[in-house]
Amino acid sequence: MNSSIKDIVNFKSEFFTSKILKAIVILVTVKLMNAKLIGFTPNPEKLPAMAAKLTHSKTKPEDLDKSSDKELKTILEYVMKLGHTSVVEHTCFTFAISDVSRSLTHQLVRHRIASYAQQSQRYVNLNEPNYVIPPTIEKDKKMKKAYEETMDVIWKQYNKLLEMNIPAEDSRYVLPNATCTNIVVTMNARSLINFFELRCCLHAQWEIRKLANKMLQEVKKIAPTIFKNAGPPCKTRHVCPERKKDCPLYPK
Ligand SMILES: Cc1cc2nc3c(=O)[nH]c(=O)nc-3n(C[C@H](O)[C@H](O)[C@H](O)COP(=O)(O)OP(=O)(O)OC[C@H]3O[C@@H](n4cnc5c(N)ncnc54)[C@H](O)[C@@H]3O)c2cc1C
């Protein structure tokens, strides 16, 4: 091969290798929210149905599991329709949620009828920039660049504080709402229904809405009767407490 052809081949292979590397780097950097159902109460629908049957039955609670599956399903459908949802508090779901922003988790933990464990900003090394980019910024090249540059400056300052022996618990004060975090949440089914009402609504903030919709999809697979009508109030009750008449889902 003469040298000019060799140069072209080398240039092309370097060019494609750098493109592939760049794509890999982007894939690694772009954080994708994950919401994995990692645990739930065994017999998630049978248990609350037994509890519901107990309220109107002379049968001892320990004998209720002898009831037929068909009867228990009918009872559960009936109480769900009536809105007597205290019985579904007997069923809990645990989610592992990763690569979401602190902005999201701040909203999530406002839901008090739940249990949480969140990655610590004191004990975990956060020296690499790791943040969520909102879609409104992501779609605009110029805006995204400015946003990323801001994040770089923030993380540089954060690392500088750590280097100056400022403890992580204080250095983290400069980190933004966009900072990625991981959290484990356990909610009972009744609390989840309330969470879906508030957070699947188009009026909810986009990131927590995305999370709520992912979680709803997961629990529907496990407990279809409990979550049959779960979702925003326009879907469940044909009302819009927000009175957002310009919303495409506003009940007609
Ligand atoms: C679109 C949207 C915008 C929001 N904006 C803001 C905002 O600007 N500022 C702000 O501070 N918050 C805001 N919130 C948060 C909101 O006010 C609630 O704190 C949050 O949604 C948790 O809901 P929750 O209290 O129903 O859930 P949970 O805390 O899980 O409670 C579930 C239910 O239990 C009952 N309950 C729980 N604790 C008590 C108690 N102490 N006393 C009586 N009953 C109780 C209530 O019936 C409650 O609905 C917003 C929420 C949404 C969805």
The ligand as an SDF file (V2000), in Angstrom:
LIG
                    3D

 53 58  0  0  0  0  0  0  0  0999 V2000
  -48.5630   18.9530   40.9770 C   0  0  0  0  0  0  0  0  0  0  0  0
  -48.0550   19.0890   42.3790 C   0  0  0  0  0  0  0  0  0  0  0  0
  -47.5310   20.2920   42.8090 C   0  0  0  0  0  0  0  0  0  0  0  0
  -47.0460   20.4380   44.1130 C   0  0  0  0  0  0  0  0  0  0  0  0
  -46.5360   21.6300   44.5160 N   0  0  0  0  0  0  0  0  0  0  0  0
  -46.1100   21.7920   45.7850 C   0  0  0  0  0  0  0  0  0  0  0  0
  -45.5910   23.0490   46.2460 C   0  0  0  0  0  0  0  0  0  0  0  0
  -45.5020   24.0130   45.5030 O   0  0  0  0  0  0  0  0  0  0  0  0
  -45.1510   23.1400   47.5250 N   0  0  0  0  0  0  0  0  0  0  0  0
  -45.2460   22.0870   48.4200 C   0  0  0  0  0  0  0  0  0  0  0  0
  -44.8700   22.2380   49.5740 O   0  0  0  0  0  0  0  0  0  0  0  0
  -45.7140   20.8960   48.0050 N   0  0  0  0  0  0  0  0  0  0  0  0
  -46.1540   20.7160   46.7360 C   0  0  0  0  0  0  0  0  0  0  0  0
  -46.6390   19.4980   46.3270 N   0  0  0  0  0  0  0  0  0  0  0  0
  -46.5850   18.3650   47.2800 C   0  0  0  0  0  0  0  0  0  0  0  0
  -47.9580   18.0380   47.8760 C   0  0  0  0  0  0  0  0  0  0  0  0
  -48.4910   19.1220   48.5820 O   0  0  0  0  0  0  0  0  0  0  0  0
  -47.8590   16.8030   48.8080 C   0  0  0  0  0  0  0  0  0  0  0  0
  -46.9990   17.1110   49.8880 O   0  0  0  0  0  0  0  0  0  0  0  0
  -47.3260   15.5880   48.1200 C   0  0  0  0  0  0  0  0  0  0  0  0
  -47.9060   15.4120   46.8570 O   0  0  0  0  0  0  0  0  0  0  0  0
  -47.5920   14.3470   48.9800 C   0  0  0  0  0  0  0  0  0  0  0  0
  -48.9480   14.0180   48.8840 O   0  0  0  0  0  0  0  0  0  0  0  0
  -49.7660   13.4410   50.1010 P   0  0  0  0  0  0  0  0  0  0  0  0
  -49.6830   14.3140   51.2940 O   0  0  0  0  0  0  0  0  0  0  0  0
  -51.1560   13.1330   49.5920 O   0  0  0  0  0  0  0  0  0  0  0  0
  -49.0100   12.0390   50.3400 O   0  0  0  0  0  0  0  0  0  0  0  0
  -48.6690   11.3240   51.7050 P   0  0  0  0  0  0  0  0  0  0  0  0
  -47.7980   12.1240   52.5510 O   0  0  0  0  0  0  0  0  0  0  0  0
  -48.1970    9.9630   51.3270 O   0  0  0  0  0  0  0  0  0  0  0  0
  -50.0480   11.2210   52.4460 O   0  0  0  0  0  0  0  0  0  0  0  0
  -51.0830   10.3950   51.9180 C   0  0  0  0  0  0  0  0  0  0  0  0
  -52.3950   10.8300   52.5170 C   0  0  0  0  0  0  0  0  0  0  0  0
  -52.3890   10.5660   53.9210 O   0  0  0  0  0  0  0  0  0  0  0  0
  -53.0500   11.6010   54.6020 C   0  0  0  0  0  0  0  0  0  0  0  0
  -52.0750   12.2510   55.5010 N   0  0  0  0  0  0  0  0  0  0  0  0
  -50.7350   12.0580   55.5270 C   0  0  0  0  0  0  0  0  0  0  0  0
  -50.1670   12.7600   56.5060 N   0  0  0  0  0  0  0  0  0  0  0  0
  -51.1610   13.4450   57.1020 C   0  0  0  0  0  0  0  0  0  0  0  0
  -51.2170   14.3560   58.1740 C   0  0  0  0  0  0  0  0  0  0  0  0
  -50.1260   14.7660   58.8190 N   0  0  0  0  0  0  0  0  0  0  0  0
  -52.4140   14.8520   58.5140 N   0  0  0  0  0  0  0  0  0  0  0  0
  -53.5390   14.4830   57.8800 C   0  0  0  0  0  0  0  0  0  0  0  0
  -53.5710   13.6130   56.8460 N   0  0  0  0  0  0  0  0  0  0  0  0
  -52.3970   13.1020   56.4620 C   0  0  0  0  0  0  0  0  0  0  0  0
  -53.5760   12.5590   53.5520 C   0  0  0  0  0  0  0  0  0  0  0  0
  -54.8820   12.1910   53.2220 O   0  0  0  0  0  0  0  0  0  0  0  0
  -52.6730   12.3190   52.3790 C   0  0  0  0  0  0  0  0  0  0  0  0
  -53.2680   12.6310   51.1170 O   0  0  0  0  0  0  0  0  0  0  0  0
  -47.1150   19.3350   45.0260 C   0  0  0  0  0  0  0  0  0  0  0  0
  -47.6390   18.1270   44.5750 C   0  0  0  0  0  0  0  0  0  0  0  0
  -48.0970   17.9840   43.2710 C   0  0  0  0  0  0  0  0  0  0  0  0
  -48.6520   16.6600   42.8350 C   0  0  0  0  0  0  0  0  0  0  0  0
  1  2  1  0
  2  3  1  0
  2 52  2  0
  3  4  2  0
  4  5  1  0
  4 50  1  0
  5  6  2  0
  6  7  1  0
  6 13  1  0
  7  8  2  0
  7  9  1  0
  9 10  1  0
 10 11  2  0
 10 12  1  0
 12 13  2  0
 13 14  1  0
 14 15  1  0
 14 50  1  0
 15 16  1  0
 16 17  1  0
 16 18  1  0
 18 19  1  0
 18 20  1  0
 20 21  1  0
 20 22  1  0
 22 23  1  0
 23 24  1  0
 24 25  2  0
 24 26  1  0
 24 27  1  0
 27 28  1  0
 28 29  2  0
 28 30  1  0
 28 31  1  0
 31 32  1  0
 32 33  1  0
 33 34  1  0
 33 48  1  0
 34 35  1  0
 35 36  1  0
 35 46  1  0
 36 37  1  0
 36 45  1  0
 37 38  2  0
 38 39  1  0
 39 40  1  0
 39 45  2  0
 40 41  1  0
 40 42  2  0
 42 43  1  0
 43 44  2  0
 44 45  1  0
 46 47  1  0
 46 48  1  0
 48 49  1  0
 50 51  2  0
 51 52  1  0
 52 53  1  0
M  END
$$$$
